[in-house]
Amino acid sequence: MEKQTETIRVVATQREEGQTQAMEKAIARADIKAQKVAASLGVRLLERVSLETKMDLDAAAKRATARAEAVYRTSAFSQARLDLRLLGWETLKQFLRKEFVARWFQFRFKRLPGPETDSAARPVRRALVTGHFSIPGGGGTFGDIEAQEKVCEWLSEAGIPFDVASNFEDGIDGVRLEQVNPADYAIFVFVCGPWYPERSIPALLLQRFGHCLKIGVNLTVAEPGLAGFDFLLARDNPNEIRADIAFGRKAEALPVVGVLLVERQAAYGSRQRHLYVRQIFEEYLKTAQVVPIWLDTIIYGNKVGLQSARQFESLLRKVDVLITNRLHGLVLGLKNAVPVVAVDSIAGGGKVTAQAKALGWPVLIPVEELDVEKLAETVQMCFERGLAPELEQTHQQGLASIDRTRAEFEKILQDLNRPESL
């Protein structure tokens, strides 16, 4: 008996100067995408069964855009195996609770009595800048980093070269404390946070850099005195208080991207691509110069602590663009005039595609065409254009459709009130 198999379809594009090179890279990208999709579904990629290619030439730019649409055969899909991949412990507890409650309700519901017949049914002077961001496990904060950046500005303005010591956990580049030669530095600076000189790590630092001019900046110190430094510019200690220097650091604002994901829709079976979509979203957010705000529309056990639709929509209005594979992410985003990059996680299109058509919203990425580059280009387009005309058109089209639904609903109710014999 022949083993059951599934197929997956992907689309990849590549823009290059040479046609051959563009096509080869497009096909290679299709293969890579297919491998990612197969991995996200927990199936094995067996072979490519079809390949359609297309080449568009831009004579003015002397570049070619190759498009490869490929179908691959995979091993059989298992919803149970996918569920195990999807569910962490917390999500598993929530999933099991939902299943138990639903089954218990179903059990009881089946045993309810039937309705009544009449009822109705709802270097030299080189400085080393350190802080909690320099110590492995030190737990540096964003405020620590901004204070460090301010001190580095002051050193640069004073013409003093410096290095920053990093634990490589808190998002800054630098040198490792345990690898530097203390003799290379004449100034030791510790920036921001609480400072307890009697504890082991502060005491070791003071000893190791004892030959340096030691400056403590923006520290909270519990005891009077210099706390082991030659100069202490305390944020607060028993004798003085100063404004935290992070207050004086100007940070350039970044656009805000709302992220709203659904990760399981078992009704679609092997057409689901939710894990692949999440992977692409996460890869994009790792390098994109944006601020992600993760959102959740589930009411019970809401992951971000929202308790009502009003709270959700109030937060949603703060984002510049929403990226989502949820139908109600698309709907509520557009309702609140937020440009939405809608991704349909269902191969061949599902309810997200249908709703985008119903509302006339043009910014939709089928999962077969989704990759990091496509997502980044589409989000950037939303930032640059704003899409005000498209949002207004969608608003009008959506309300007109709802008016038609209301009219049909009211007609149903009116027909119920008609005498049976006319």
N, C-alpha and C positions, 0 to 999 in steps of 0.2 A: 504493500500500500504506500503510495507516494506521500511524503510528509507535507503538512500544510505550510504554506509560505504566505508572506505579505509583500507588498511593494510600497516604496516611498518615492516621491517625486520632488526634485529640487531644481531651482533656477539660479544660475550664477552669471554675473557679468564682469567684464574686465576691459579697461580702457588703456590702450598702449599705442605707441607709434607704429609698430609693425603688426600686420594682420595675423601672421602666423603665431607670433608671440602672444598676442591678445587672446587668440582662440585657445592656445595651449594652457594659458593661465586660467581662463574661464572654466575649462574642463577640469583642471586640477582643483579649482575652488569648489566646483560641484561635487567632486569626489570627497573633499574634506568635509563639506556640509553634510553630505549623506552619512559619513562616518559619525559625525556629531549627533545627527538625528537618530541614527540607529542606537548609539550608546544611550541617548536620553530615553529611548523606549525599552532598553534592555533586550534588544534583539541583535543578531549578528548580520552584518552586511555580506551578502553572498556574491552578487554579481550585478553589473550594469546590464540592463536588458534593452534599453533604448536610449538614443541620444539625438536630439535635434539642435542644430546650431544656426545662428544668424549673425551676419556681420553688417554693421552700419559704419559708413565712412564719413568723416568730417574733413573734407578737402582743405578747408580754410585753416583748421588747426593741425592738419596733417596727422590725425590720430584716428584710430579705429576702435569701435566698441563691439566686443564679441559677447554673444549671449548663448549660453549652453543650458538646455533643458534636458534633464536626464531622469530616467526611472531605474530604480535598483530593486532587486529582489532581496528579501531578508528572511531570516528564520521566523517562525510563527510568533505571534504576539500573545502575551499573557497579561490580562488586566491585573490579576493578583500580584504578579511579579513587579509590575509597574507601581502598584500601590505600595509595596514594600520599599521601593526606591524613593517614593515621594514622601513617606511618613517618617519624620523624626519622632523622638519620644513624646514631646509635648503635643505635636500634631497627631500622633498616634492615639494619645489619650482622648483628645477631642474627637477624633474620628470614631473611636470605639464607643464613646459616650453617645455620639450622634446615631450610630448604628443601633445601639442598644435601645435608646429612647424611641427611635423610629419603629423598631420591631415590636417593642412593648406596646406602643400606641396601636400598631397594626393588629396585634393580637387582641387588644381590648376592643378596638373599633369593630372588628368582625363580629363581636359578640353583643353589640348594642342592639336593642330591639328596633324593629322597623318603625318608620314614621307613622304617626296617626294619619288617617285618611284626609283630614282637613288641615294638616300642618304645612308650614313653608320652611325651606332650608337656607356662611361668612369666611717771627725771628728775633732780631736783636731785642727789640722791645715787643716781641711777639706775645700775644695774649691767647690764653686758652679759655674759651667761654663754655661753662658747664651749667648743669641744672639737673632736675629730676629726669629730664629727657636724655641725660647722658648715662643714667644708671639702669642696667637691665632690670626690668620689673619696676622701675621707678614711678611709672604712672604719670607721665607728663600730660598736661592738659593743653587745650588750644590757647588758653591765656598764658601758660608758660612759654609756648612757642612765640606768641606775639611779643612778650616781654624780652625774650632772647633776641628777636629780630630788631627790637628797638635799641638794645644795648649794642648790637652789631653795627647799627647805623651810627651810633655815637662814636664807636671805635674807628669806623671808616672816615667819619668827618674829622677825627683827630689825627688821622694819618697813621694809625697803629694797625699793623697786620695782625690777623687772628685766625684761629681755627675754632670750629665748634665741635665739641665732643657729643657723639650721638650713640644712643643705645640701638639704633636702627629698628626700633619698634614704633616710634612716635612720628614717623613721616618726615624726618629731616636727614639730610646728608651730613657727613662729617667724618671725624676720626674716632677710633675707639679708645676709651680712657686707658684700658689695660695695655694698649699697644704704643701709646705715645711715649716719647722720651721727655721726662719733665725738664731736663736741661735745655730743651729747645725753647722754653718759655720763661719770660721774665715777669709776666702778669698772669694771675689766676683769678677768674671771675666766676662766681656762682650766682645764678640768676633765678629768682622767683620761687615762691613756695615756702613751706615751713622748714626751719633749720634747727637741728638739735646737735650741737657740736660734740656732746658726750657720746652720741651713738656711733656705732662702729664705722659706717661708711663715711660720714662727715669727718670723723677723726682721722681716718686713713687718708682722705683727700688733703686735709690740712697738713698732715705729716709729709705726704709724698710731694706736695708742692710748697713745702715750708720755705724754700729759698726765694719763692716768688713774692711780688707785691700782691697781697690777697685782698680782693674786694668782694663784699657781699652786696648784692643789689636786689631790691624788691622782695626782701625776705620777711617772713613772720618769725620773730624770735621771742621766746618766752621769758628769758632772763635778761637783766640789765648787763651792759658791757658790750664788747665788740664781737663776742661769740666766736673767737679764734681768727677773725679777720684783722687786717691792718686798717681797713676802712669799711664801715658798715653803713650802707644807705638803706635802712630798714623800711619796709612797707608798714610794719607796726611792731613795736616792742614796748616795754614798760615806760619808755621815756618819750616816744614820738610816734606819729602816724604820718604817712604820705600817701598820695594817690598811687594806685597800682599803675605801673608804666604801660601796661597793655592798653590803658585808656587812651594813650597818645599815639597808638599805632594805627595808621589808616590802612584799611583792607579794601581792595577793589571788589565791588559786588559782582557776583556771578548769577547767571540765570538759574531759576529754580525749576526743577523737573519733578513732577509728581510721578510716582511709580505704583501702579495698581495691577496686581497679577492674580489670576486664578490658576491653580496648579493641578487641578484634576477635574475632568468632566467625563466620567466613566461611560456615559451614554454614547459618546463618540467612538469608543473602542480604540482600535489601532490607528484611527485617524488623528488621535491626540498627539500634539507636539509641545506640550506645556513645559516640560523640563528643558527642551531645546530653547524655547523662547526665553525662559528664565536665564539660561546660560548666556544667551546673546545680550540680554538686558544688563546682566552683571558685568560682562566683558566691556560693554560700552561705558558703564558708569565708572569703571576703574580708571579710565584715561580721559574721559570727557571733562571739560572745564565747566561743570554744572554742579548745582547743589541738589542731591536727590532727597525727596521726601516720600517715604514709603507710606502707602495708604491701604486701607482695608474697608470693604463694604459689608463684611459679615457682622451681624448684630451680636450674637452670643459669642463671647471670647474674642472680641475685636482686638487684633494684634497691636494696634496703636492706641487703644484705650478710648475710642470714640463710642458714644452711647446713642447717638441719634443721627438721622439723615441731615438734620439742620447743622449739627456739628461737622459732619463730613463735608457738606457743601461749603460751609464757611471756611474750612481749611483748604478745600479744593480751589477756591477763588484766589488763594495766595500764590498758586504756582503759575509759571509762565507757559509751560507746556505739560501735558499729561501723556505719558506713554502707558498703554494698557492693552491687555488681551481680554478684558472683561466687557461684556455688553453694557452693563450699567456704568462702567467707567467712561465708555464712549458717550452714552446718553447724558449722564449727569455733567460730564465735562463740557459738552457742547451746550447744554442747557444754561450753564454758567459762563458762556462765552470764553471758554478756555480752549485753545487749539489742542486737538487730540491726535497723537500718532497711534492709530488703531492697528493692532496686529491680530490677525485671525490665526489662532493656534491650531485650527482644524484643517488638515489636508483636504483640499478641494473646496474649502469654504464652509463656514458654519453660520451661527446666528450673528456673530459680529459683522461679517460681510453683509448679511441680509439687512441688519439695522443701519449700516453705513449707507446702503442703497436707499432704504426707506427715508433717511434723513437727507440724502443727497450730499453726504460728506465725502470729499475726494481723497483724504489722506488715510489710505488703508494699505497695509503691507500683508499680502498673503504669506503664510509661513514658508511656502516653497521659495520665496524670493528674499526671505529675511536673512541678513547677516549683519555684522557689526558696522560695516561701511554703509550699508543701505539705511540702517537705523540712524547712524550719525548724520548722514546727508539729509534725511527727512526731518529730524529734529532741528537741525540748523536752518533748514528752509522755513520751518515754522517760526523760529526766532526772527529771521530776517524779514519775512513778509507779514507776520502778524495775522494774516488771513481774515481780516475784518469782513470783507465782502462775502467770503465763503461762510463765515460764521453767521452772518445776517441771513443769507440765503437758506442755510440749514434751519435756522430758527423759524423762518416763515414756512418752509416746507414741512417741518415737524408739526407746527401748530395746525396747518391745514389738514394734515393727515389725522390728527387727533380730533379735529372738528368732524371729519367724516365718520370716524369711529363713534363719536358721541351721537351723531344723528342716527346711525344704524342702531345703536344701543337703545336710544329713546323710542325708535320705531318698534323695536321688539317689545318694550314695555307697553306702548300704546296698543299693540296688537293683542296683548294679554287682556286688556280691558274691554275688548270688543265682545258683544254678545256672540255666543257660539252659532246662533242661527240668524244669518243675515240674508 
